[in-house]
């Protein structure tokens, strides 16, 4: 009967995503920020911790210091989990150290810098029995969960086609050389990994396709492009997909679609009908039937036509918009409810367990590897290797 205690690595005053994680974790009153190693810059780490009213004794200058110090505290004081919100290259080490010291982990996507690191984290999670939650935000939206439930229940029939696109326009200029810190690390191969566009947003699209359909990608045929002259990494790409249920798919990810914001969209078609979900209008799920009028389903805790997975993640009655922060918070809430059940020795419900895991993290890293390999290959299709 207490809040879960969270320690954060990264996410200080000079960062973007850390504040999003803190807002999401705080939304349901289940979690409190207890300590942090919030920046690699000592002065920023201290200032950030003070601004968040952390006790000075629990404002740490490195993640190593934080994890060791917290592990040595009494059980009723130490943190329950570590949230990692650093750039890609700095995910693995703190995550592994946290698991080795008995702490559960929440981590930004993509899970690691390489597939090899992802496999090692998966092995450590299996060895320890701890929980690793990966923040693929878009799977937290109620109407994405409704789409998944409809596919799982066979309402669309056998799935045949998946179309998923994620166009952004924020990298349409060489902004990484114009003082944009977010662009700088994402387009640096030493910090981002093998692919910039597929690591940053392509993994979101591939996860959404597998999450909604319940199918796994088996083969890819990919092309990656660098369309802004002078950029060190890819900023655009397209992938043909094959799934293990026989479905075919197309995935498009671009960060040079000038004028676009965060226009993630997915369409899934079966024998009987199809669904369409668009991140710019997240409370709506369009359902189209083969020989019947189309339906518009809306998010809302008062709508009895929604699945339990959708309503479990609705916070307000219909007509009250819920967006990105709420979807993010749904992931934290389900993780927290599951962890509470584990601490209490009770069984979590399927709805509680519905958040991205270490397995999703491994598949995300495999997606990046396989897309890069396919783009560099002369073969039409590249088998999906894990």
Secondary structure, DSSP 8 states (H G I E B T S, - for coil): ---EEEEEES--TT-SHHHHHHHHHHTTSSEEEEEEE--SSHHHHHHHHHHTT--GGGB-SSHHHHHHHHHTS-TTTS-SEEEE-S-GGGSHHHHHHHHHTT-EEEE-SS-SSSHHHHHHHHHHHHHH---EEE--GGGGSHHHHHHHHHHHTTTT-SEEEEEEEEE--TTSS-GGGTT-HHHHHHT-HHHH-S-SHIIIIIHHHHHHHHHHH---EEEEEEEEE--STT-SS--EEEEEEEETTS-EEEEEEES--TT--SEEEEEEEESSEEEEEEGGGTTEEEEEESSS--EEEE--TT-TTS-HHHHHT--S-TTS---HHHHHHHHHHHHHHHHHHHHHT----TTTT-S--HHHHHHHHHHHHHHHHHHH-SSS-EE---
